Amino acid sequence: MDSEHRRVLIIGSGPAGYTAAIYTARAGLEPLVLAGLNFGGQLMITTEVENYPGYPSGITGPQMMEDFQKQAERFGTAVVFQDATRVDFTVRPFVVETESKRYTADAVIVATGASARWLGIDSEKRLLNKGVSACATCDGALFRGKPMAVVGGGDTAMEEALFLARFATKVTLVHRRGELRASKIMRERLLANEKIEVAWHSVVDEVLGDEYVTGIRLKDVRSETKRDLGLDAVFIAIGHQPNTSLFGGKLAMDAAGYLSVTPGTTRTSVEGVFACGDVADPVYRQAVTAAGTGCMAAIDAERWLGEHGIA
C-alpha cells in the first residue's frame, strides 16, 4: 500500500473540515482532507441556506461546500475523495488508511460530522428538501405563515416545535406515545403554547405530496386507523447519530457517541488529535458553529505542532 506523510490530516469535508483546512493551509501546514465519498456533510442535502453570514441572497448547500473546497484548495489543501477506513492513534506519526492508501500525519483533525436519524419511509426520502427537513433552525423560516409538523418526543423535538411556532400558523407534534419523554420544563412550555397541538399515539405513515409536501398521513399505533393532515413542512426530530464508528475504542466519547473534547478547546483524549464540528457537538449543529470549531481545531493543531517542533 502506497504511503504519504502530512503534517496535518483532516478527516471530513463539511464546514468544520474545510475551515480547518483553510486555516492550516494558510499557516503553511499543507493539509490533506480525506473528504470521503459522501463529501460535504449534511449541507449536501440542504437546498437553501439563508442563515450563514456572507450570503445575503442565500445559497444552496452544495454550492456553499464547493466554495469552501475551492477556498481551501486555493491555499494549498489537497482534497482526496476517499473514506478513511482505519486509524491508529497509538503510534507517532498517526496512521490513517483508505482502501487504497496509507497516510501518516503528525496531527489529525476529525470532522466527520453527524447524520440525522430519519423515519425510513420512501416518501420522506422523495420529498427531502421539498418540505421534509431535519433542521427547524435551518429551514423553518422558509415556511412562514404555513402549517407544519414536528416528529419526536424529546427535548430536541420540543425545541423545534417551539421555534417553528414563531413562524407557523399551527404546529402539530407527532409522538408515538401518550406522554412526552422531554424534560418537565420543555413539556410544560410546549403544552402551554396555543399554536402547538400534539398528535398522541401517532406515527407518520406517509408524507403526502408530488413535487412538494402537502401533508402527512398519520397512523394511530393503537387502533391502526389513519388520517391525513394538511401542511407544508414536516421536521424530523428523532435525534442525530455522530459519525464516530471509526473511532470506537480509540478516542473518548460520551454516552451518545459524540467525541469528547477538553472544554474550550478541540483537544480529544489523544494528544495531537483534535475534533471539530457536529462530531463533537450534540447541542448546536449549525454550519456556522461547525466552521467556528474548525478554526479552533486548526489553531489548536498549529500551536500543538509548534510546541513539539513540527510546525
ZIDAVEN-V771018 format. One record per residue. N is the residue number from 1. RES is the residue in one letter. PSI is psi in whole degrees, -180 to 180 (NA if undefined). Layout:
n->N res->RES psi->PSI
n->N res->RES psi->PSI
This chain:
n->1 res->M psi->129
n->2 res->D psi->149
n->3 res->S psi->146
n->4 res->E psi->139
n->5 res->H psi->141
n->6 res->R psi->148
n->7 res->R psi->-38
n->8 res->V psi->127
n->9 res->L psi->131
n->10 res->I psi->125
n->11 res->I psi->110
n->12 res->G psi->149
n->13 res->S psi->35
n->14 res->G psi->-162
n->15 res->P psi->-36
n->16 res->A psi->-50
n->17 res->G psi->-45
n->18 res->Y psi->-34
n->19 res->T psi->-43
n->20 res->A psi->-38
n->21 res->A psi->-44
n->22 res->I psi->-47
n->23 res->Y psi->-43
n->24 res->T psi->-33
n->25 res->A psi->-43
n->26 res->R psi->-22
n->27 res->A psi->4
n->28 res->G psi->19
n->29 res->L psi->-2
n->30 res->E psi->61
n->31 res->P psi->158
n->32 res->L psi->132
n->33 res->V psi->120
n->34 res->L psi->94
n->35 res->A psi->-24
n->36 res->G psi->166
n->37 res->L psi->-35
n->38 res->N psi->65
n->39 res->F psi->158
n->40 res->G psi->-10
n->41 res->G psi->-159
n->42 res->Q psi->-20
n->43 res->L psi->-18
n->44 res->M psi->-15
n->45 res->I psi->26
n->46 res->T psi->117
n->47 res->T psi->-51
n->48 res->E psi->122
n->49 res->V psi->116
n->50 res->E psi->-4
n->51 res->N psi->16
n->52 res->Y psi->125
n->53 res->P psi->141
n->54 res->G psi->-6
n->55 res->Y psi->77
n->56 res->P psi->-26
n->57 res->S psi->6
n->58 res->G psi->169
n->59 res->I psi->152
n->60 res->T psi->152
n->61 res->G psi->-49
n->62 res->P psi->-39
n->63 res->Q psi->-39
n->64 res->M psi->-44
n->65 res->M psi->-32
n->66 res->E psi->-41
n->67 res->D psi->-44
n->68 res->F psi->-46
n->69 res->Q psi->-46
n->70 res->K psi->-40
n->71 res->Q psi->-40
n->72 res->A psi->-43
n->73 res->E psi->-31
n->74 res->R psi->-34
n->75 res->F psi->8
n->76 res->G psi->12
n->77 res->T psi->135
n->78 res->A psi->129
n->79 res->V psi->125
n->80 res->V psi->124
n->81 res->F psi->66
n->82 res->Q psi->155
n->83 res->D psi->141
n->84 res->A psi->130
n->85 res->T psi->-19
n->86 res->R psi->141
n->87 res->V psi->149
n->88 res->D psi->108
n->89 res->F psi->12
n->90 res->T psi->-9
n->91 res->V psi->158
n->92 res->R psi->129
n->93 res->P psi->162
n->94 res->F psi->156
n->95 res->V psi->130
n->96 res->V psi->126
n->97 res->E psi->147
n->98 res->T psi->-175
n->99 res->E psi->-24
n->100 res->S psi->-7
n->101 res->K psi->153
n->102 res->R psi->127
n->103 res->Y psi->143
n->104 res->T psi->150
n->105 res->A psi->143
n->106 res->D psi->-34
n->107 res->A psi->145
n->108 res->V psi->135
n->109 res->I psi->121
n->110 res->V psi->122
n->111 res->A psi->49
n->112 res->T psi->-7
n->113 res->G psi->-164
n->114 res->A psi->159
n->115 res->S psi->135
n->116 res->A psi->143
n->117 res->R psi->135
n->118 res->W psi->168
n->119 res->L psi->-30
n->120 res->G psi->26
n->121 res->I psi->150
n->122 res->D psi->-41
n->123 res->S psi->-30
n->124 res->E psi->-46
n->125 res->K psi->-41
n->126 res->R psi->-35
n->127 res->L psi->16
n->128 res->L psi->132
n->129 res->N psi->11
n->130 res->K psi->30
n->131 res->G psi->-14
n->132 res->V psi->129
n->133 res->S psi->161
n->134 res->A psi->15
n->135 res->C psi->100
n->136 res->A psi->-39
n->137 res->T psi->-36
n->138 res->C psi->-45
n->139 res->D psi->-9
n->140 res->G psi->-43
n->141 res->A psi->-17
n->142 res->L psi->-19
n->143 res->F psi->32
n->144 res->R psi->134
n->145 res->G psi->13
n->146 res->K psi->157
n->147 res->P psi->144
n->148 res->M psi->169
n->149 res->A psi->152
n->150 res->V psi->135
n->151 res->V psi->122
n->152 res->G psi->173
n->153 res->G psi->5
n->154 res->G psi->-173
n->155 res->D psi->-39
n->156 res->T psi->-44
n->157 res->A psi->-39
n->158 res->M psi->-45
n->159 res->E psi->-43
n->160 res->E psi->-46
n->161 res->A psi->-44
n->162 res->L psi->-38
n->163 res->F psi->-46
n->164 res->L psi->-27
n->165 res->A psi->-19
n->166 res->R psi->-29
n->167 res->F psi->-34
n->168 res->A psi->155
n->169 res->T psi->-31
n->170 res->K psi->144
n->171 res->V psi->127
n->172 res->T psi->121
n->173 res->L psi->121
n->174 res->V psi->120
n->175 res->H psi->133
n->176 res->R psi->-13
n->177 res->R psi->-179
n->178 res->G psi->2
n->179 res->E psi->152
n->180 res->L psi->144
n->181 res->R psi->2
n->182 res->A psi->167
n->183 res->S psi->157
n->184 res->K psi->-45
n->185 res->I psi->-37
n->186 res->M psi->-38
n->187 res->R psi->-45
n->188 res->E psi->-41
n->189 res->R psi->-43
n->190 res->L psi->-48
n->191 res->L psi->-21
n->192 res->A psi->-10
n->193 res->N psi->120
n->194 res->E psi->-19
n->195 res->K psi->-3
n->196 res->I psi->131
n->197 res->E psi->142
n->198 res->V psi->129
n->199 res->A psi->95
n->200 res->W psi->156
n->201 res->H psi->38
n->202 res->S psi->149
n->203 res->V psi->158
n->204 res->V psi->115
n->205 res->D psi->-33
n->206 res->E psi->144
n->207 res->V psi->127
n->208 res->L psi->148
n->209 res->G psi->152
n->210 res->D psi->-68
n->211 res->E psi->-34
n->212 res->Y psi->162
n->213 res->V psi->131
n->214 res->T psi->-8
n->215 res->G psi->-176
n->216 res->I psi->149
n->217 res->R psi->117
n->218 res->L psi->142
n->219 res->K psi->128
n->220 res->D psi->122
n->221 res->V psi->-15
n->222 res->R psi->-49
n->223 res->S psi->-12
n->224 res->E psi->5
n->225 res->T psi->153
n->226 res->K psi->150
n->227 res->R psi->150
n->228 res->D psi->141
n->229 res->L psi->119
n->230 res->G psi->132
n->231 res->L psi->174
n->232 res->D psi->-14
n->233 res->A psi->144
n->234 res->V psi->129
n->235 res->F psi->123
n->236 res->I psi->118
n->237 res->A psi->58
n->238 res->I psi->17
n->239 res->G psi->168
n->240 res->H psi->154
n->241 res->Q psi->113
n->242 res->P psi->142
n->243 res->N psi->76
n->244 res->T psi->12
n->245 res->S psi->-30
n->246 res->L psi->-21
n->247 res->F psi->10
n->248 res->G psi->127
n->249 res->G psi->-1
n->250 res->K psi->-31
n->251 res->L psi->146
n->252 res->A psi->140
n->253 res->M psi->163
n->254 res->D psi->-177
n->255 res->A psi->-26
n->256 res->A psi->-4
n->257 res->G psi->4
n->258 res->Y psi->141
n->259 res->L psi->137
n->260 res->S psi->133
n->261 res->V psi->153
n->262 res->T psi->126
n->263 res->P psi->135
n->264 res->G psi->1
n->265 res->T psi->-177
n->266 res->T psi->15
n->267 res->R psi->130
n->268 res->T psi->-170
n->269 res->S psi->-12
n->270 res->V psi->122
n->271 res->E psi->127
n->272 res->G psi->-6
n->273 res->V psi->130
n->274 res->F psi->153
n->275 res->A psi->139
n->276 res->C psi->162
n->277 res->G psi->-161
n->278 res->D psi->-18
n->279 res->V psi->-20
n->280 res->A psi->15
n->281 res->D psi->96
n->282 res->P psi->1
n->283 res->V psi->-57
n->284 res->Y psi->-52
n->285 res->R psi->47
n->286 res->Q psi->153
n->287 res->A psi->-40
n->288 res->V psi->-36
n->289 res->T psi->-34
n->290 res->A psi->-45
n->291 res->A psi->-40
n->292 res->G psi->-45
n->293 res->T psi->-24
n->294 res->G psi->-40
n->295 res->C psi->-45
n->296 res->M psi->-44
n->297 res->A psi->-40
n->298 res->A psi->-45
n->299 res->I psi->-42
n->300 res->D psi->-43
n->301 res->A psi->-44
n->302 res->E psi->-44
n->303 res->R psi->-40
n->304 res->W psi->-43
n->305 res->L psi->-39
n->306 res->G psi->-40
n->307 res->E psi->-27
n->308 res->H psi->13
n->309 res->G psi->25
n->310 res->I psi->-38
n->311 res->A psi->NA
